[in-house]
C-alpha cells in the first residue's frame, strides 16, 4: 500500500498506480479508502477522455481556420475547452480564432487569461495578451506582457517588432 501511495504522490495522474493501490487497500480490508481511490481512477479516466476529445476538436478547428471558416472553428474550440478545461492549447487556439473573427477584444482576452492561469510560461499567450492590452489602451500593461513573452522566448520576433513599434510611436 505504501509503495503505491508513493507512486501516486510522485505522479498523481498515473491511473495504473491508483488501480493497484485500490486493489491493495481492498486486500488490506480498507474498503472505504479503496472506494476513494477507485473514484479518483474514474475521474482521471474521464479527464483523459475529455483531453482526447479536445485534441481532436482542436485539430478539426485548425482545418476550419485554414479554410477561413472562423465561426465553425470558434464553435469547435469552445467545445474543446469545455471537454478539457485544463488543455491550455485549446484555450490558446480559441483566443486566436476569436481575434481573427474580430470579436470584442475583451472576449478574445478571456481564453488567453485562462492559458496563463494554466501555464504562466506560455510565451505566445503573453504576446497575444500584450497585443490586446495595447489595443485596449492599456499600453504599460501590454508592454509588460510583451517583455515577459520575450523573457520566456527571446526568439519571438513578433514581440520584438511590437515593442519597437511602440517605442517609435512614443518617441
N, C-alpha and C positions, 0 to 999 in steps of 0.2 A: 504494500500500500504506500509506504513512504517513498519508494523509488518512483512509482507512478505519479505521486503528488509532486515530487521534484521535477519530473518531466513536464507536468502541466504548468508548473511555475516558470520553467525555462522557456516554454513555448505554449502559451495559453490557447492557441488555435489548433494545436495538434490533437485532432479528434481521436486518433488511434490510442494515444496515451490515456485519454479520458475514458474511452470504452474499456480499456484494460483496468483502469482504476475502479470503474464502476463494478466490473466483474470481481475484482479483488475485495472490494468492500462488501459485496454480497456474500462471498465466501467467508469473510470475517464476521458476518452477522450484522453488519452496519447498513441495514437496508435503506434507512432514510437518507444517509449520505450518498448511497448508490443511486437513489432516485434523483437526487440533486445533480449528480454528475451526468446521469442519462438525459436529464432535461437540458443540461448545457450542451451535450453532444447534439441533440436535436436542434438547438438554437444555432450552433455552429454550422450544421448541415444546411439549414435554411439560409443562413447568411452566405454560404458558399454558392448555393443555387442562385441566390439573388445576384451575386457578383458575376456568375457566368452569364446570366440573362442580360445584365447591364453591359457586359463586354460585347455581346452580340448586337444589342441595340445601338451601342456606340459605333460599332463598325458599320452598321446599316445607315446610321445618321451621317457618317463621313461620306458615304456614297451620295446621299441626298445633297450634302453641302457641295460636293464636286459638281453636281448637276444644277446647282443653283436653286434647289428646292428647299429653301430655308424653313418654311413653315413645317414641312414634314420632318426636317432634321430636328427642329426645336421640340416637336412633339415626341419624337423617339428619345431624345436626350432627357426630356422631363421624365419619361417613363423609366429610363435607365437610372436616373438619380433616385427615383422612388424605389426601384428594385434593389438598389445597393447604395444607401445613403452615405456610406463611407468610401465609395470609389471616387477618389479625387479627380481622376481623369475625366469621368463623365461630367462632373460639375464644371471642369475647365472647358471642355468642348461645348457645353451648354452656354457658358458665358460668351465664348467666341461666336457661336451661332446667333445668339441674341444681339450681339454687337453688329454682326453682318446684316441681320434682319432690320436694323435701325430702330429697335425698341428704345424706350426711355432708358437713359444711362443708369439710373438708379436700379432699374430692373436687371440690367445686364451686370451691374456691380455685385448683386447678391450671390450668384454662383461663384464668383472669384473670391468673395469673402469666405464662402464655405470651403473652397480649396485651401485657403490659407489657414483655416481652422484645422483642417485635416493634415496639411503639410506646410508648415511655415516656411520651408525652404524651397518652395516651388517658384523658381525664378520667373518663369513666363507668366504665372498668375500675378506676381508682384508687378511685372512690367505692364500687363493689361490693367491692373488696378491703378498704376501710376497714370496711364493714359486717360482713364476715366476720371480720376480726380482732377487732373489738369483741365479736361474738357468741362468739368463741373465748376471750374473756377477755384478749386482748392489746390492751387499751384504748389504751395510749400509741401503739403502732404503728398502730392503727386511726385514731386522731386525726390522726397524721401523714399517712396516706393521704388522709383526708378534706380536710385542709388543702391538700395538694398538688393534689387534684382541683379545689379552688376557685381555686388559683393559675392553673391551666390553663383553667378555665372559671368565672369569677366568677358567672355566672348559674345555676349548678347549685343550684337552690333546695333540693332534697332533702339535699344535703350541708350547707347552712346549717342546715336543720332538725335534722339528726342531731347536728351539733356543739352546737346549742343544747340539745337533749335531754340530751346527755352532760354539758354544763356544769350544767344544772339538777339532774341526778342527783347530781353530785359536790358540789353546793352552792356 
